[in-house]
Amino acid sequence: MTSEMAGNTRRLGDLIDDYCPRCKLLLNHAIASMVQTNVAKVICQTCLSEHPFRHGQGGKKKPESRATLFDQVMSKAPAPDTPDPAPAAPAAKKRNLNPARYISRHQGKPPRPSR
């Protein structure tokens, strides 16, 4: 028995699990291309999009510490020792000279015949 037959060999068209960036889930994929014995590209069997093989990794963001996020928000806030600027007065509303007319879906009275 050769090592190719005994091992876990993959071939084009085989189904494997991988992360789909379009579906944002770990789903079944078909092998689309290979470089020697390594999978290069796969096709998602749900949305049929082709993408590089991601080894099941993806979609996970590195968690930032709450202190870092808090510092980012506070850097945009005004300093507590500076006085608040005076609130702006609300702008006066402009009156429309030609107000919108109500158009009924129902037909009104038929026009009077002219004499």
N, C-alpha and C positions, 0 to 999 in steps of 0.2 A: 504494500500500500504506500503510495507516495504521500508526501507532506501536503500537497495540494488537495488531495481527496480527503484526508483525515482532518485537516484544520478547518477553521471557520472562514472559508473563502467567500468573498462576495463577488457577484457578477452583475453586469448591466441588467437593469430591470428588477433586481431584488428589492424587496420592501425593507426599509429600515426606519427607525424613529429618529426624527430630527426636529429642531426648532424652526418653525416657519415665521419669518419676519412679517409676512403679510397677515397671516391669521393670528399671530402672536401666541401660538400654542405649540406644544410638543405633539406632532402628528406623524402619521405614516407618510413616507416619502419613497419614491422609486429612484434607484440610482440611474443618473443620466449620463455621467461620464466618470472615467477613472484614469488616474495616472499611475501606471504600473499596478500595484495592489491597493493603492489608496483611493478612497472615494473623493472625487473633486466636486461634482455638481449633483444635485438631487432635484426632483420635481415633487411638489406637494400634491398628494392625492385628493386633497380637499378643494384647494383653490387653483390647482394646476400651474402655479408659478414656479419658475426655475430659479434656484439660487445656489450659492456655494454651500458645501457641506459644513455645518457648524458644530458637529459632534455633540448635538443636543444642548449647546450653550447659547445663551442669548436672552434678551428681554429682561435681564436682571440688572438693575442699576445698583451702583455702589451706594450703600446707605451713608448719607452725610450725617454728621453728628448734629444734634439739635442746637448746640452752642454755635456751630458754624452758620447754620441757617438763621439763627436769631441775630448774629452779628451782621449778616448781610442785610437783614430787614432794618436793623437799627442804624446802619450806616446811611440809609436814605432818609431817616427821620430827622427833623430839626432838633438841634441841641436843646436841652431843657432850660438853659439859662437865657436863651434868646427870646424876646417877646414875640408873641404870635402876631402876624400881620393882620391888619384890620380886615374883617370879612367883606368881600365885595358885595355891593348892593345888587339884588337881582335885576336883570335887564327888564325894561318895560316891554310889554307885549305889543307888537304892532297889530293894528286893526286892519283887517282885510277889507278893502273898499268894495270888492265884489264877493260877497259870501257865497258859499256853495249852495246850489239849489238842490232840493230834494227831487229826485226823479222816481216816480212811482212805477212799479211793474204792472200795475193794473191800468187798464185803459179808462180814461175819464169819460165824460160825456162826449158823444160824437159832435163834431162841429156843426153849427147851424147852417142850413143851406142859405146861400146868399140870394137876394131877390132881384 
